[in-house]
Every structure is written in structure tokens, then in C-alpha cells.
Amino acid sequence: MVKIRVFREEDTATLEAIYREAFQDEIKRGMEIVTAREFIEFSKRPEVKIFVAELDDQVVGYVMISERRGLPLRVNTIAVKKNLEEGALGRNY
């Protein structure tokens, strides 16, 4: 069963790896890479929240959202490990 929890600093290397894997085509076309250090910096902003998906106690995905007063919630990025894209966690609807 997938569990969702709040980001912890020890997640950073795994999240960067998931990001690079999930967005490899976009990165080749010039999309900026979010580094482990940047995940930490983003997490310290009061308007940004990062939630992590775990499966069998392993980090397998994340969602980064931002929330500004008076504006709708915004999903900045969402990614899961490539091998889980076709399963329930990363299914396209």
C-alpha cells in the first residue's frame, strides 16, 4: 500500500534521482534540473509543501505544491519512479 508523508531532508537524493528519471526527455530539451539542495531550499519556503509517496518503505514519488494567499493551489511538479508509471501510483486517467 502506498503511504503519503511530508518530505524529510534525507529524501533529497532520492527525489533528485526520481526527478531526473521522470523528466529525462524534458531535461534534454532544456528543462532545469531540480537538485537535492534545491529540494531542501524549496521545502523551507512557507508557501511550498513537498509530499513523498512510499511503497514498502521506499520513496517512489513526490508532489511539490505551492499555495499563495488568495490564489488556487498549484502543483509545481509530480513524479514517480519509471517502473511504477503503469501501476496504480502513476496511472494516467
Helices and strands as residue ranges (DSSP letters): E 2-6, G 9-11, H 12-22, H 24-28, H 36-43, E 48-55, E 58-66, E 74-80, G 82-84
